[in-house]
């Protein structure tokens, strides 16, 4: 099928594969004004890819299995621009242009012209921010908000949002919805009512809004993804955490929202951005920008693991331990723009791009879903150097990206309301583009550089179960989501329906799943709570939970009481659709240390840090778990019965 039309946008850099690993960019040479980016028509863009999207290893792929690099921009406005004081209806009280709680520019330019200008930037996808408040607005937008689009008069903000999505997707763009804020107040401070997913609302309301949006756009396959929350950060009192199990647990919230979204539409991507800020920004006091660092220890496993992306934001004026503030809240930590190109590459790798490392429990694409700097009028040489270094870094690592923002209003002189914007429109609708300022060389490099294209091979997946808390269960099985609780009152970890249980930890609720050499599994699930299936004593003196012959473990449960916490409770087994060898298998003990295969999958990433664990070889499956309450061991798992797949 002749689907690939992107050669018009690719600079031929040879047929060699990209170097492995995460690369520091070479120093930027003196730049000359590049030629304009060749623009695809809507029909050409639509013909260049097939929905839905999914992932293979570190890459996003389309329905044909071909690489679909997210080359995106943020069309903001529907999340609101209100400063938090004065009337929301007064443009003077808006941060960077009056957005009317709809995407920017509709007051000045007709939709077809806007889309044509987007094509001219070389992008193939749009991150479309919204606020939860916008979803419930019932008053029509003022006529002035859609002066250039009279067909949108009388519509509510959500109806305008609908029309924008319909126009974008009809013109070939992939659309990713982003829950940017709860209220329509401009992001991002500690007291704007938007610091966390539950700010100004409840977690339940946040999840229900996501389910409603997922169902609303389910019939439009080019609405390809749901970006769960923007820049979660500390408010006056509370930090978000990753795996704590309490109301501030972002891992838990993401897990619950992702499962709910995938139950509503299993085809959409789910994007999880890390914690943007923890701690108090004062010298000598703990503060940090965790981003995706917690994912190394606790990664998410959802119903369709091939639909998970992670995201991160990098701006030159912020830093790994710098909020970006000046004056109050400013510290002496390095900003990204203070770093050399090598330091910047190291920081971004440690905070985000490590997730693209193949063969780990966290391996997934990383989307740099926000970055940007001032265009016209920029005088800060550090910001200029940062832009060049950062765009070089994205190119060197073939990283998916989304610039912030896409559209802003400009005054008659051409001054942008939001100086970071790629496109600005004067009151008469005339356009000013990034092509008119110094950033264009870096931008052109981003959208035309050679990267991975064509078919991406299917890679073995490794996914972890559990966290630091017994809440929530990690039930990543679409089958078991629809069935009764199989071990009420205990913690349960269940692999996705395409994977089996491959490893179990001791004294904590962690497990490892995989699809390595995975045979098909039937829809039958059997709960094992005793030794009825044990045919030989493969762990003398220990109690055993063992699957019936021809079945493999796909889940397990642990007790969560105050005594004997994390003791083995039950085993969940599934029959294979193909015959399994009759081998009695081997006993793998891990009661006194780690026992993971030296050359096995996900061994470069510890899926249960600080705890003993056992993991069968890649060509084996878990058929049983052994445990004892003797010698004060408390019933926690001590050994696995590993049987060969072939």
Protein Blocks (a to p, Z undefined) as FASTA:
>chain_A
ZZblklmmpccebjadcdedjdddddddddddddddddddfklmmmmpccddddehjbcc
dfkopacdddddddehjnopaeoiajfklmklpfbopeklpaehjlmocfklmmmmmmmn
opabdcddddfklmmpcbdcdfklmmmmmmlgoiafklmmmmmmmmmmmnopacddddfb
fblcdcddfknopmbmkgoiafklmmmmmmmmmmmmmmmmklmbccfbgciaddfkbccd
ehjopaklmklmmmmmmmmmmmmomkbccdddddfbgcjddehiacddfklmmmmmoccd
dfblmlcccdddddfkbcfklghiahehiafbdcfklpcfklmmmmmmmmmmmmmpghia
kbccdddfbgcddfehiabfklmmmmmmmmmmmmmnopacddddfbdcddfkopafblmb
mbdcdfkopacdfklmmklmmmmmmmmcccdehjdddddddddeddfbfbdcddfbfklm
mpccfbghiacddddfkbccfbdcehiacddddfehiacddfbdcddfbfklpmbdfbgh
iacddddehiacfbdcddfbfbhghiafbdcddddfbdcdfbebjaddfklbccddfkbg
hklbcfbghiacddddfkbccfbdcddfehhlnopafbdcdddfZZ
